[in-house]
Amino acid sequence: MDIVFLALAVAAGLLLARPQALVATVVAWAACVVLVGWGPAGNSNVHTTSLGFWVPWAVVGLIGLAISAGIATYRQRRRRPSGSTAA
């Protein structure tokens, strides 16, 4: 599910403006966490009450947010004309 989440984060960064990309990334993260912890991708060996579940998912969530925001910001800056001083 980590790969699915990161692919969705990249897609959000490529297709959406930064605020929408960040929201879409958080929604994708939450959906992946739910699928792994309680849904059809769940596993009886997964214990959602332990830090061993939440810390790795928090790290992956932060990486996904950074990727999504970075791609969206890069796209926004490339679209701006080269002589522009507008923020």
C-alpha positions in Angstrom: 0.0 0.0 0.0 3.0 2.3 0.5 3.7 2.2 -3.3 0.0 2.9 -4.1 0.0 5.9 -1.8 3.2 7.3 -3.2 1.9 6.8 -6.7 -1.3 8.7 -5.8 0.8 11.5 -4.2 2.9 11.9 -7.4 -0.3 11.9 -9.5 -1.9 14.5 -7.2 1.3 16.7 -7.5 1.2 16.4 -11.3 -2.5 17.0 -11.8 -3.6 19.4 -9.1 -2.6 22.8 -7.7 -0.7 22.6 -4.5 -3.5 23.1 -2.0 -5.7 20.5 -3.7 -2.7 18.2 -4.1 -2.0 18.3 -0.4 -5.7 17.6 0.4 -5.8 14.7 -2.1 -2.5 13.3 -0.6 -3.9 13.3 2.9 -7.1 11.6 1.7 -5.1 9.0 -0.1 -2.9 8.4 3.0 -6.0 8.0 5.2 -7.6 5.6 2.7 -4.4 3.5 2.5 -4.1 3.4 6.3 -7.7 2.3 6.6 -7.3 -0.4 4.0 -4.2 -1.8 5.7 -5.4 -1.5 9.3 -9.0 -2.5 9.0 -10.0 -3.1 5.4 -9.5 -5.8 2.8 -5.7 -5.4 2.7 -5.7 -6.0 6.4 -3.6 -8.6 8.1 -4.2 -10.4 11.4 -0.6 -9.6 12.3 -1.2 -5.8 12.0 -1.8 -4.2 15.3 -3.2 -0.7 14.8 -2.8 0.1 18.5 1.0 0.0 18.4 3.6 2.6 17.4 5.0 0.0 15.0 2.0 0.6 12.8 1.6 4.4 13.1 5.2 5.6 13.0 6.0 4.1 9.6 2.8 5.3 8.2 3.4 8.8 9.6 6.8 8.8 7.9 5.4 7.6 4.6 2.7 10.3 4.9 5.2 13.1 5.4 7.3 11.8 2.4 4.1 11.7 0.3 3.2 15.3 1.3 6.7 16.5 0.5 6.6 14.8 -2.9 3.2 16.1 -3.7 4.0 19.7 -2.6 7.4 19.6 -4.3 6.0 18.5 -7.7 3.1 21.0 -7.5 5.5 23.8 -6.6 7.9 22.9 -9.4 5.0 22.8 -11.9 3.8 26.2 -10.7 7.2 27.8 -11.0 7.8 26.4 -14.5 4.5 27.8 -15.7 5.5 31.4 -14.6 7.1 33.5 -17.3 10.9 33.9 -16.8 10.8 37.7 -16.4 8.0 37.7 -13.9 8.6 39.0 -10.4 5.1 38.1 -9.1 5.0 35.8 -6.1 
